[in-house]
Amino acid sequence: MKLTSAAICAVALALASVGAADAKGCIKGAVVGGAAGHMAGHGKLGAAAGCIVGHHEANKTETNKNQNQSQSGQK
């Protein structure tokens, strides 16, 4: 029950702290980070860190995708 509550809190925190345009990757990272942080006793901190990492990874993936598309268009 505590794990479910932590996940719900993490999602709510992620949605409240980030705008819709910036949410790519954040929600998934916040849920994972919140669950991991909850196990360590720091659910909110884990959710925030997970959001940051998830958003970074989503941006990195999108950048790589755009670079691959531009390279294939030049050939």
N, CA, C and O atoms as a CHARMM CRD file, in Angstrom:
* protein
*
  300
    1    1 MET  N      0.82100  -1.18700   0.00000 PROA 1      0.00000
    2    1 MET  CA     0.00000   0.00000   0.00000 PROA 1      0.00000
    3    1 MET  C      0.87000   1.25700   0.00000 PROA 1      0.00000
    4    1 MET  O      0.54500   2.23800  -0.66900 PROA 1      0.00000
    5    2 LYS  N      1.96800   1.22900   0.74400 PROA 2      0.00000
    6    2 LYS  CA     2.85200   2.39500   0.78400 PROA 2      0.00000
    7    2 LYS  C      3.49600   2.64100  -0.57200 PROA 2      0.00000
    8    2 LYS  O      3.68100   3.79100  -0.96900 PROA 2      0.00000
    9    3 LEU  N      3.84000   1.56900  -1.29100 PROA 3      0.00000
   10    3 LEU  CA     4.46100   1.71500  -2.59500 PROA 3      0.00000
   11    3 LEU  C      3.49800   2.37900  -3.57500 PROA 3      0.00000
   12    3 LEU  O      3.90100   3.23000  -4.36800 PROA 3      0.00000
   13    4 THR  N      2.24100   1.99300  -3.52100 PROA 4      0.00000
   14    4 THR  CA     1.23000   2.60600  -4.38300 PROA 4      0.00000
   15    4 THR  C      1.06300   4.07900  -4.04400 PROA 4      0.00000
   16    4 THR  O      0.97000   4.91800  -4.93900 PROA 4      0.00000
   17    5 SER  N      1.02500   4.39200  -2.77100 PROA 5      0.00000
   18    5 SER  CA     0.89600   5.78800  -2.35500 PROA 5      0.00000
   19    5 SER  C      2.10000   6.60800  -2.80200 PROA 5      0.00000
   20    5 SER  O      1.95400   7.75400  -3.22800 PROA 5      0.00000
   21    6 ALA  N      3.27200   6.02700  -2.70600 PROA 6      0.00000
   22    6 ALA  CA     4.48400   6.72800  -3.13300 PROA 6      0.00000
   23    6 ALA  C      4.46900   6.97700  -4.63400 PROA 6      0.00000
   24    6 ALA  O      4.86600   8.04900  -5.09100 PROA 6      0.00000
   25    7 ALA  N      4.01600   6.00200  -5.39600 PROA 7      0.00000
   26    7 ALA  CA     3.95300   6.17500  -6.85100 PROA 7      0.00000
   27    7 ALA  C      2.94700   7.25300  -7.22500 PROA 7      0.00000
   28    7 ALA  O      3.20800   8.06200  -8.11500 PROA 7      0.00000
   29    8 ILE  N      1.81500   7.27400  -6.56200 PROA 8      0.00000
   30    8 ILE  CA     0.80100   8.30000  -6.83900 PROA 8      0.00000
   31    8 ILE  C      1.32700   9.68200  -6.47700 PROA 8      0.00000
   32    8 ILE  O      1.12200  10.64500  -7.21600 PROA 8      0.00000
   33    9 CYS  N      2.00200   9.77500  -5.34300 PROA 9      0.00000
   34    9 CYS  CA     2.59600  11.05800  -4.94400 PROA 9      0.00000
   35    9 CYS  C      3.66100  11.50000  -5.93500 PROA 9      0.00000
   36    9 CYS  O      3.76700  12.68600  -6.24900 PROA 9      0.00000
   37   10 ALA  N      4.44000  10.56600  -6.42000 PROA 10     0.00000
   38   10 ALA  CA     5.48800  10.90300  -7.37300 PROA 10     0.00000
   39   10 ALA  C      4.89900  11.44500  -8.66600 PROA 10     0.00000
   40   10 ALA  O      5.39100  12.43400  -9.21000 PROA 10     0.00000
   41   11 VAL  N      3.86100  10.80900  -9.15300 PROA 11     0.00000
   42   11 VAL  CA     3.21300  11.28200 -10.37300 PROA 11     0.00000
   43   11 VAL  C      2.59600  12.65000 -10.14800 PROA 11     0.00000
   44   11 VAL  O      2.72000  13.53100 -10.99800 PROA 11     0.00000
   45   12 ALA  N      1.93900  12.83900  -9.02700 PROA 12     0.00000
   46   12 ALA  CA     1.34100  14.14100  -8.72700 PROA 12     0.00000
   47   12 ALA  C      2.40500  15.22400  -8.62400 PROA 12     0.00000
   48   12 ALA  O      2.21300  16.33400  -9.12000 PROA 12     0.00000
   49   13 LEU  N      3.51400  14.91100  -7.98900 PROA 13     0.00000
   50   13 LEU  CA     4.61000  15.86900  -7.87700 PROA 13     0.00000
   51   13 LEU  C      5.17400  16.20700  -9.24800 PROA 13     0.00000
   52   13 LEU  O      5.45800  17.36900  -9.54000 PROA 13     0.00000
   53   14 ALA  N      5.33200  15.20600 -10.07700 PROA 14     0.00000
   54   14 ALA  CA     5.86600  15.43600 -11.41800 PROA 14     0.00000
   55   14 ALA  C      4.92800  16.30900 -12.24300 PROA 14     0.00000
   56   14 ALA  O      5.37400  17.21700 -12.94500 PROA 14     0.00000
   57   15 LEU  N      3.65200  16.03800 -12.16000 PROA 15     0.00000
   58   15 LEU  CA     2.69400  16.82100 -12.93100 PROA 15     0.00000
   59   15 LEU  C      2.57300  18.24500 -12.41500 PROA 15     0.00000
   60   15 LEU  O      2.34800  19.16800 -13.19800 PROA 15     0.00000
   61   16 ALA  N      2.71700  18.43500 -11.13100 PROA 16     0.00000
   62   16 ALA  CA     2.57800  19.76800 -10.55100 PROA 16     0.00000
   63   16 ALA  C      3.80200  20.64100 -10.79200 PROA 16     0.00000
   64   16 ALA  O      3.68300  21.86300 -10.88600 PROA 16     0.00000
   65   17 SER  N      4.96500  20.03200 -10.89300 PROA 17     0.00000
   66   17 SER  CA     6.19100  20.82600 -10.96300 PROA 17     0.00000
   67   17 SER  C      6.68700  21.08700 -12.37400 PROA 17     0.00000
   68   17 SER  O      7.59000  21.90100 -12.56400 PROA 17     0.00000
   69   18 VAL  N      6.11900  20.41600 -13.37100 PROA 18     0.00000
   70   18 VAL  CA     6.62800  20.54000 -14.73000 PROA 18     0.00000
   71   18 VAL  C      5.47500  20.86600 -15.66800 PROA 18     0.00000
   72   18 VAL  O      4.39000  20.29800 -15.54200 PROA 18     0.00000
   73   19 GLY  N      5.70100  21.76600 -16.59500 PROA 19     0.00000
   74   19 GLY  CA     4.68400  22.09800 -17.58400 PROA 19     0.00000
   75   19 GLY  C      4.47000  20.95800 -18.56700 PROA 19     0.00000
   76   19 GLY  O      5.28900  20.04300 -18.65100 PROA 19     0.00000
   77   20 ALA  N      3.39100  21.01300 -19.29600 PROA 20     0.00000
   78   20 ALA  CA     3.04200  19.94500 -20.22800 PROA 20     0.00000
   79   20 ALA  C      4.09300  19.79100 -21.33200 PROA 20     0.00000
   80   20 ALA  O      4.37400  18.67100 -21.75800 PROA 20     0.00000
   81   21 ALA  N      4.66300  20.87100 -21.78900 PROA 21     0.00000
   82   21 ALA  CA     5.63900  20.79200 -22.86800 PROA 21     0.00000
   83   21 ALA  C      6.95000  20.17400 -22.40300 PROA 21     0.00000
   84   21 ALA  O      7.68700  19.61500 -23.21500 PROA 21     0.00000
   85   22 ASP  N      7.24900  20.26100 -21.13200 PROA 22     0.00000
   86   22 ASP  CA     8.50800  19.75400 -20.61100 PROA 22     0.00000
   87   22 ASP  C      8.39000  18.37900 -19.96700 PROA 22     0.00000
   88   22 ASP  O      9.35400  17.90000 -19.37000 PROA 22     0.00000
   89   23 ALA  N      7.24500  17.74000 -20.07100 PROA 23     0.00000
   90   23 ALA  CA     7.00300  16.51000 -19.32600 PROA 23     0.00000
   91   23 ALA  C      7.54900  15.26100 -20.00700 PROA 23     0.00000
   92   23 ALA  O      7.47300  14.17800 -19.42500 PROA 23     0.00000
   93   24 LYS  N      8.09200  15.36600 -21.20300 PROA 24     0.00000
   94   24 LYS  CA     8.54800  14.18800 -21.91600 PROA 24     0.00000
   95   24 LYS  C      9.63000  13.45100 -21.12000 PROA 24     0.00000
   96   24 LYS  O     10.69900  14.00600 -20.86500 PROA 24     0.00000
   97   25 GLY  N      9.35800  12.22600 -20.73500 PROA 25     0.00000
   98   25 GLY  CA    10.28900  11.41200 -19.97300 PROA 25     0.00000
   99   25 GLY  C     10.22600  11.61900 -18.47300 PROA 25     0.00000
  100   25 GLY  O     10.73300  10.79500 -17.71200 PROA 25     0.00000
  101   26 CYS  N      9.61700  12.69600 -18.04300 PROA 26     0.00000
  102   26 CYS  CA     9.61200  13.05400 -16.62600 PROA 26     0.00000
  103   26 CYS  C      8.72500  12.12400 -15.80200 PROA 26     0.00000
  104   26 CYS  O      9.11400  11.68100 -14.72200 PROA 26     0.00000
  105   27 ILE  N      7.54900  11.83600 -16.30900 PROA 27     0.00000
  106   27 ILE  CA     6.59200  11.05800 -15.51800 PROA 27     0.00000
  107   27 ILE  C      7.11100   9.64600 -15.28500 PROA 27     0.00000
  108   27 ILE  O      7.05300   9.13700 -14.16500 PROA 27     0.00000
  109   28 LYS  N      7.61400   9.01500 -16.33300 PROA 28     0.00000
  110   28 LYS  CA     8.15400   7.66200 -16.18300 PROA 28     0.00000
  111   28 LYS  C      9.33400   7.66600 -15.20700 PROA 28     0.00000
  112   28 LYS  O      9.42400   6.79900 -14.33700 PROA 28     0.00000
  113   29 GLY  N     10.22000   8.62000 -15.34800 PROA 29     0.00000
  114   29 GLY  CA    11.36600   8.71900 -14.44600 PROA 29     0.00000
  115   29 GLY  C     10.96000   9.01700 -13.02200 PROA 29     0.00000
  116   29 GLY  O     11.57000   8.51200 -12.08000 PROA 29     0.00000
  117   30 ALA  N      9.92800   9.83900 -12.85600 PROA 30     0.00000
  118   30 ALA  CA     9.46200  10.18200 -11.51300 PROA 30     0.00000
  119   30 ALA  C      8.85900   8.98100 -10.80800 PROA 30     0.00000
  120   30 ALA  O      9.05800   8.79800  -9.60700 PROA 30     0.00000
  121   31 VAL  N      8.12400   8.16300 -11.54400 PROA 31     0.00000
  122   31 VAL  CA     7.53300   6.96800 -10.93500 PROA 31     0.00000
  123   31 VAL  C      8.62900   5.99800 -10.50200 PROA 31     0.00000
  124   31 VAL  O      8.59900   5.47700  -9.38700 PROA 31     0.00000
  125   32 VAL  N      9.58800   5.76200 -11.37900 PROA 32     0.00000
  126   32 VAL  CA    10.68300   4.85100 -11.04300 PROA 32     0.00000
  127   32 VAL  C     11.53300   5.41400  -9.91100 PROA 32     0.00000
  128   32 VAL  O     11.86900   4.69800  -8.96800 PROA 32     0.00000
  129   33 GLY  N     11.87900   6.68800 -10.00100 PROA 33     0.00000
  130   33 GLY  CA    12.68200   7.32700  -8.96100 PROA 33     0.00000
  131   33 GLY  C     11.95100   7.41900  -7.64200 PROA 33     0.00000
  132   33 GLY  O     12.56000   7.26800  -6.58300 PROA 33     0.00000
  133   34 GLY  N     10.65000   7.66600  -7.68800 PROA 34     0.00000
  134   34 GLY  CA     9.85400   7.73100  -6.46500 PROA 34     0.00000
  135   34 GLY  C      9.78100   6.39000  -5.76800 PROA 34     0.00000
  136   34 GLY  O      9.86000   6.31500  -4.54100 PROA 34     0.00000
  137   35 ALA  N      9.62900   5.32900  -6.55000 PROA 35     0.00000
  138   35 ALA  CA     9.58800   3.98300  -5.96700 PROA 35     0.00000
  139   35 ALA  C     10.94000   3.62600  -5.34500 PROA 35     0.00000
  140   35 ALA  O     11.00600   3.09200  -4.23800 PROA 35     0.00000
  141   36 ALA  N     12.00900   3.92900  -6.07100 PROA 36     0.00000
  142   36 ALA  CA    13.34100   3.63500  -5.53600 PROA 36     0.00000
  143   36 ALA  C     13.65000   4.50300  -4.32200 PROA 36     0.00000
  144   36 ALA  O     14.20500   4.02300  -3.33400 PROA 36     0.00000
  145   37 GLY  N     13.29200   5.77000  -4.40100 PROA 37     0.00000
  146   37 GLY  CA    13.52300   6.67200  -3.27600 PROA 37     0.00000
  147   37 GLY  C     12.69000   6.30500  -2.06600 PROA 37     0.00000
  148   37 GLY  O     13.12500   6.49200  -0.93000 PROA 37     0.00000
  149   38 HSD  N     11.49700   5.78400  -2.30000 PROA 38     0.00000
  150   38 HSD  CA    10.63500   5.36800  -1.19400 PROA 38     0.00000
  151   38 HSD  C     11.29600   4.23800  -0.41300 PROA 38     0.00000
  152   38 HSD  O     11.21400   4.19700   0.81500 PROA 38     0.00000
  153   39 MET  N     11.94100   3.33600  -1.11400 PROA 39     0.00000
  154   39 MET  CA    12.62600   2.22900  -0.44500 PROA 39     0.00000
  155   39 MET  C     13.76500   2.74900   0.44100 PROA 39     0.00000
  156   39 MET  O     14.09000   2.14600   1.46400 PROA 39     0.00000
  157   40 ALA  N     14.35800   3.85800   0.04100 PROA 40     0.00000
  158   40 ALA  CA    15.45000   4.44400   0.81400 PROA 40     0.00000
  159   40 ALA  C     14.95300   5.49200   1.80500 PROA 40     0.00000
  160   40 ALA  O     15.74700   6.05700   2.55700 PROA 40     0.00000
  161   41 GLY  N     13.65000   5.75500   1.81300 PROA 41     0.00000
  162   41 GLY  CA    13.09100   6.73200   2.74400 PROA 41     0.00000
  163   41 GLY  C     13.07500   8.14800   2.21800 PROA 41     0.00000
  164   41 GLY  O     12.83900   9.08700   2.97900 PROA 41     0.00000
  165   42 HSD  N     13.32200   8.32200   0.92900 PROA 42     0.00000
  166   42 HSD  CA    13.35500   9.65600   0.32900 PROA 42     0.00000
  167   42 HSD  C     12.55900   9.65700  -0.96500 PROA 42     0.00000
  168   42 HSD  O     13.11800   9.88700  -2.03700 PROA 42     0.00000
  169   43 GLY  N     11.27300   9.40500  -0.87500 PROA 43     0.00000
  170   43 GLY  CA    10.42700   9.27100  -2.05200 PROA 43     0.00000
  171   43 GLY  C     10.35100  10.51000  -2.90300 PROA 43     0.00000
  172   43 GLY  O     10.45300  10.42300  -4.12600 PROA 43     0.00000
  173   44 LYS  N     10.17200  11.67900  -2.28100 PROA 44     0.00000
  174   44 LYS  CA    10.05300  12.91700  -3.05000 PROA 44     0.00000
  175   44 LYS  C     11.36800  13.27500  -3.73300 PROA 44     0.00000
  176   44 LYS  O     11.37400  13.72200  -4.88000 PROA 44     0.00000
  177   45 LEU  N     12.45600  13.08300  -3.04400 PROA 45     0.00000
  178   45 LEU  CA    13.75800  13.35600  -3.64000 PROA 45     0.00000
  179   45 LEU  C     14.02000  12.41100  -4.80800 PROA 45     0.00000
  180   45 LEU  O     14.53200  12.82400  -5.84900 PROA 45     0.00000
  181   46 GLY  N     13.66400  11.13800  -4.62700 PROA 46     0.00000
  182   46 GLY  CA    13.82300  10.16400  -5.70100 PROA 46     0.00000
  183   46 GLY  C     12.96500  10.49800  -6.90000 PROA 46     0.00000
  184   46 GLY  O     13.40900  10.34300  -8.03700 PROA 46     0.00000
  185   47 ALA  N     11.74100  10.95500  -6.66900 PROA 47     0.00000
  186   47 ALA  CA    10.84800  11.33800  -7.76100 PROA 47     0.00000
  187   47 ALA  C     11.40500  12.53300  -8.52400 PROA 47     0.00000
  188   47 ALA  O     11.36600  12.55900  -9.75400 PROA 47     0.00000
  189   48 ALA  N     11.91500  13.50800  -7.80700 PROA 48     0.00000
  190   48 ALA  CA    12.48700  14.68200  -8.46100 PROA 48     0.00000
  191   48 ALA  C     13.71800  14.30800  -9.28700 PROA 48     0.00000
  192   48 ALA  O     13.86900  14.75400 -10.42500 PROA 48     0.00000
  193   49 ALA  N     14.58100  13.49800  -8.71600 PROA 49     0.00000
  194   49 ALA  CA    15.77300  13.06400  -9.44800 PROA 49     0.00000
  195   49 ALA  C     15.39000  12.20600 -10.64700 PROA 49     0.00000
  196   49 ALA  O     15.97600  12.33900 -11.72100 PROA 49     0.00000
  197   50 GLY  N     14.41100  11.32800 -10.46600 PROA 50     0.00000
  198   50 GLY  CA    13.95000  10.49400 -11.57500 PROA 50     0.00000
  199   50 GLY  C     13.37100  11.31500 -12.70100 PROA 50     0.00000
  200   50 GLY  O     13.57300  10.99800 -13.87400 PROA 50     0.00000
  201   51 CYS  N     12.65500  12.36500 -12.35900 PROA 51     0.00000
  202   51 CYS  CA    12.09300  13.26400 -13.36200 PROA 51     0.00000
  203   51 CYS  C     13.20800  13.92500 -14.16700 PROA 51     0.00000
  204   51 CYS  O     13.13500  14.00400 -15.39300 PROA 51     0.00000
  205   52 ILE  N     14.21700  14.38900 -13.48700 PROA 52     0.00000
  206   52 ILE  CA    15.33800  15.05400 -14.16400 PROA 52     0.00000
  207   52 ILE  C     16.05300  14.09100 -15.10100 PROA 52     0.00000
  208   52 ILE  O     16.34000  14.43100 -16.24900 PROA 52     0.00000
  209   53 VAL  N     16.33800  12.90100 -14.61400 PROA 53     0.00000
  210   53 VAL  CA    17.04100  11.91000 -15.43100 PROA 53     0.00000
  211   53 VAL  C     16.17600  11.46600 -16.60400 PROA 53     0.00000
  212   53 VAL  O     16.66700  11.34600 -17.72700 PROA 53     0.00000
  213   54 GLY  N     14.88800  11.22200 -16.35100 PROA 54     0.00000
  214   54 GLY  CA    13.99200  10.80800 -17.43100 PROA 54     0.00000
  215   54 GLY  C     13.87400  11.85700 -18.51600 PROA 54     0.00000
  216   54 GLY  O     13.86600  11.53600 -19.70500 PROA 54     0.00000
  217   55 HSD  N     13.78100  13.11500 -18.10500 PROA 55     0.00000
  218   55 HSD  CA    13.69500  14.21200 -19.07100 PROA 55     0.00000
  219   55 HSD  C     14.98600  14.31900 -19.87900 PROA 55     0.00000
  220   55 HSD  O     14.94200  14.54000 -21.08900 PROA 55     0.00000
  221   56 HSD  N     16.12500  14.16400 -19.22500 PROA 56     0.00000
  222   56 HSD  CA    17.41800  14.22100 -19.91100 PROA 56     0.00000
  223   56 HSD  C     17.53500  13.10300 -20.94200 PROA 56     0.00000
  224   56 HSD  O     17.95900  13.33400 -22.07400 PROA 56     0.00000
  225   57 GLU  N     17.15800  11.88900 -20.54200 PROA 57     0.00000
  226   57 GLU  CA    17.24500  10.75300 -21.46200 PROA 57     0.00000
  227   57 GLU  C     16.30900  10.92800 -22.65600 PROA 57     0.00000
  228   57 GLU  O     16.67600  10.57800 -23.77800 PROA 57     0.00000
  229   58 ALA  N     15.11300  11.46100 -22.43700 PROA 58     0.00000
  230   58 ALA  CA    14.17900  11.69700 -23.53900 PROA 58     0.00000
  231   58 ALA  C     14.73900  12.72800 -24.51000 PROA 58     0.00000
  232   58 ALA  O     14.61100  12.57200 -25.72400 PROA 58     0.00000
  233   59 ASN  N     15.35300  13.77400 -23.98600 PROA 59     0.00000
  234   59 ASN  CA    15.96700  14.78700 -24.85600 PROA 59     0.00000
  235   59 ASN  C     17.13500  14.20800 -25.63600 PROA 59     0.00000
  236   59 ASN  O     17.31300  14.50800 -26.81600 PROA 59     0.00000
  237   60 LYS  N     17.92600  13.38100 -24.97500 PROA 60     0.00000
  238   60 LYS  CA    19.07400  12.77300 -25.64300 PROA 60     0.00000
  239   60 LYS  C     18.60900  11.85200 -26.77700 PROA 60     0.00000
  240   60 LYS  O     19.19300  11.85700 -27.86100 PROA 60     0.00000
  241   61 THR  N     17.57500  11.07500 -26.53100 PROA 61     0.00000
  242   61 THR  CA    17.03700  10.18800 -27.55400 PROA 61     0.00000
  243   61 THR  C     16.48000  10.98200 -28.72700 PROA 61     0.00000
  244   61 THR  O     16.69000  10.61800 -29.88400 PROA 61     0.00000
  245   62 GLU  N     15.77000  12.06700 -28.42900 PROA 62     0.00000
  246   62 GLU  CA    15.20400  12.89400 -29.49100 PROA 62     0.00000
  247   62 GLU  C     16.30600  13.56200 -30.31400 PROA 62     0.00000
  248   62 GLU  O     16.18800  13.65500 -31.53600 PROA 62     0.00000
  249   63 THR  N     17.36300  14.02300 -29.67100 PROA 63     0.00000
  250   63 THR  CA    18.47400  14.64500 -30.37800 PROA 63     0.00000
  251   63 THR  C     19.14700  13.64000 -31.30600 PROA 63     0.00000
  252   63 THR  O     19.44600  13.95500 -32.45800 PROA 63     0.00000
  253   64 ASN  N     19.38400  12.42900 -30.80200 PROA 64     0.00000
  254   64 ASN  CA    19.99200  11.39000 -31.63800 PROA 64     0.00000
  255   64 ASN  C     19.09700  11.04300 -32.81900 PROA 64     0.00000
  256   64 ASN  O     19.59200  10.82600 -33.92500 PROA 64     0.00000
  257   65 LYS  N     17.80400  10.98800 -32.60400 PROA 65     0.00000
  258   65 LYS  CA    16.85100  10.68300 -33.67100 PROA 65     0.00000
  259   65 LYS  C     16.89000  11.77300 -34.73500 PROA 65     0.00000
  260   65 LYS  O     16.89600  11.47500 -35.92900 PROA 65     0.00000
  261   66 ASN  N     16.91800  13.03300 -34.31000 PROA 66     0.00000
  262   66 ASN  CA    16.97000  14.15000 -35.25800 PROA 66     0.00000
  263   66 ASN  C     18.27000  14.15700 -36.04700 PROA 66     0.00000
  264   66 ASN  O     18.26300  14.45700 -37.24100 PROA 66     0.00000
  265   67 GLN  N     19.38100  13.83200 -35.40200 PROA 67     0.00000
  266   67 GLN  CA    20.66500  13.78100 -36.09600 PROA 67     0.00000
  267   67 GLN  C     20.68600  12.67500 -37.13800 PROA 67     0.00000
  268   67 GLN  O     21.20500  12.86600 -38.23800 PROA 67     0.00000
  269   68 ASN  N     20.12200  11.51400 -36.79600 PROA 68     0.00000
  270   68 ASN  CA    20.07600  10.40100 -37.74200 PROA 68     0.00000
  271   68 ASN  C     19.20100  10.73800 -38.94300 PROA 68     0.00000
  272   68 ASN  O     19.52900  10.35900 -40.06700 PROA 68     0.00000
  273   69 GLN  N     18.10000  11.43800 -38.72400 PROA 69     0.00000
  274   69 GLN  CA    17.23200  11.82800 -39.82400 PROA 69     0.00000
  275   69 GLN  C     17.90700  12.84800 -40.73400 PROA 69     0.00000
  276   69 GLN  O     17.76100  12.77600 -41.95400 PROA 69     0.00000
  277   70 SER  N     18.63700  13.78600 -40.16400 PROA 70     0.00000
  278   70 SER  CA    19.29400  14.79900 -40.97200 PROA 70     0.00000
  279   70 SER  C     20.45000  14.19400 -41.75700 PROA 70     0.00000
  280   70 SER  O     20.71500  14.61900 -42.88100 PROA 70     0.00000
  281   71 GLN  N     21.14100  13.21400 -41.19000 PROA 71     0.00000
  282   71 GLN  CA    22.22900  12.55100 -41.90800 PROA 71     0.00000
  283   71 GLN  C     21.71000  11.70800 -43.06000 PROA 71     0.00000
  284   71 GLN  O     22.32100  11.69100 -44.12900 PROA 71     0.00000
  285   72 SER  N     20.61700  11.01800 -42.87300 PROA 72     0.00000
  286   72 SER  CA    20.06300  10.19600 -43.95100 PROA 72     0.00000
  287   72 SER  C     19.46000  11.06700 -45.04700 PROA 72     0.00000
  288   72 SER  O     19.36500  10.62800 -46.19300 PROA 72     0.00000
  289   73 GLY  N     19.05500  12.27900 -44.72300 PROA 73     0.00000
  290   73 GLY  CA    18.52900  13.20900 -45.71900 PROA 73     0.00000
  291   73 GLY  C     19.62500  13.81900 -46.57000 PROA 73     0.00000
  292   73 GLY  O     19.35500  14.26500 -47.68500 PROA 73     0.00000
  293   74 GLN  N     20.85700  13.85000 -46.07600 PROA 74     0.00000
  294   74 GLN  CA    21.98100  14.43200 -46.80300 PROA 74     0.00000
  295   74 GLN  C     22.60900  13.45600 -47.78600 PROA 74     0.00000
  296   74 GLN  O     23.30500  13.88000 -48.70800 PROA 74     0.00000
  297   75 LYS  N     22.38500  12.18600 -47.61600 PROA 75     0.00000
  298   75 LYS  CA    23.03300  11.18300 -48.46100 PROA 75     0.00000
  299   75 LYS  C     22.40100  11.11500 -49.82000 PROA 75     0.00000
  300   75 LYS  O     22.82500  10.32100 -50.65900 PROA 75     0.00000
